[in-house]
Amino acid sequence: MNFPPPPVIELTNVSVRRESTLILDQISLTIPSGQHTCLLGPNGAGKSSLLKLLTRDFYPSIATDGHQGEMRILGESQWEVAELRRRMGIISPELERHFGSGRTGRMTVFETVASGYTSTRLREFGPKLDAANEDRIREITQFVAVDALLDRRVATLSSGERRRTLIARALVHQPSILVLDEPTNGLDLAARQVFLDVIERISEQEETTLVLVTHHLSEIPPKLNHVVLLKGGRIVAKGDKSSLLEDERVSNLFGVPVRVHRDDDGWYQETLLRPAK
């Protein structure tokens, strides 16, 4: 009998407190395998803290009554961090800064993508490649449109090129989860469009569950149908994109009047409404 895979993420009544500040408040969330999901909310909503739970940079806090909440990733509550990072790809501004300078910045695009096999960040600790590995590197770099840059050092790339290289690094070993944190932040219009095209292609696949973290509706690809709305460290709504992304709910989420529009091709746009003078 074939059993369905466990959810990629399961949180039950999880809170995170730093000193006297409650950052996440009783979060319960299940993301089934294959259900591409967007975590949407304003700055300070708790999105980054939720990611730090996934990477084991944060752990659930123990409440005054001794309750800690429960957290499972890919069905497991206990992980060796290095192994977890091999099963989960995360693209974040911090990771891009790390690969933008120093010894990692001197790695070529090919070497950087190859390092994804072992989740290392320096060539000397990278894997020993065989022909199948090298073919996969060329396949995935073509998929994210950096195949013409294989010999370039990553520190010399534009932000968009470096981010796409890091996506290739995350996808080269076919992880169970890919998390994109504010993926188009700081990109110009042309680089942003190229990046959104890559995200759309990823969302059309089922092998890797995509978790997109953003505060822009316009970054949510048409195939990503499930959204989780975060505000003030709480989940205020979760469910189908078509029912949640509407004017009043999005306006309440961001605390400003917003008009939501869905294009014919399935992409959403948000417009900030300014009061009449």
C-alpha positions, 0 to 999 in steps of 0.5 A: 500500500502506498501511503501519501507523503507527510506534510512538508510543514506542521506547526501546532500552537507554536509561539516564539518569544524573544525576551519580553516580545512575543514574535509569533503567537500560537501559530498552527499551520499545515502545508501538505506535500505539493501544495505550493503556498504563499505567506503574505503579510506586511513587514513585521508580521512574523514572516521572517521569524516563521522562516527561522523556525524552519531553518532551526535558527529559532525554536518554539518558546515554552509558555508559562504553563510549560506548553511548547507547541509542536513542530514537524518538518517532512514528518519529523520533529528532530533534525540534524541541521545539515541534513535538514538543509539538504532537504530544504532549499531556502533563498533569502537576502542573507544568503545572497549577501553571503555569496556576494563577497569574500571566498564564496563570492570568488566561486564560479556559478558552476561551483556555487550550484555544485555546492548545493549537493552537500549544502556547503558554501566553499568549493573545497568542501564541495562534492566530488562530481560525476557525469550525472551531477554535471549534467544536472548542473547544466540542466538546472542552470538552463532552467533558471537562465544562468547557463551562459554564466557558468564560468563567472564568479558569483560576486560579479553577477547582478542581483537577479543573476546571483539569485537565480544562481542560488535557486539553481543551487537549491534545486540541483539536488531536488529538495522536498521544499523550496522557500523563497523569501522576498524574492524580487526585493531590490530588482529592477523591472527587467530582472524582476520579470525574468525572476517571476518567470522562473518562479512561475516555472517552479510553481508548475512542478510538483516534485518540490513544494514551493513556499513563497514569502512576500508582501507583494500580491504581484509576486504570486504565480497563477499556479500557487493557489494557497495563501496564509495571511500573517499580521502581528505574529498571528495567522489571520486567515488561510485558504484558497487564493481566489477567496482571500485576495480581495479588497477589504481583506487585503486592505485590513491586512496591510492597514491601508486602502488597497484595490486588488485586481486579477489579470486574465493570465491569473497574476494579481496586482495591488493598487494603493488607493490615495484619498482624494485631495 
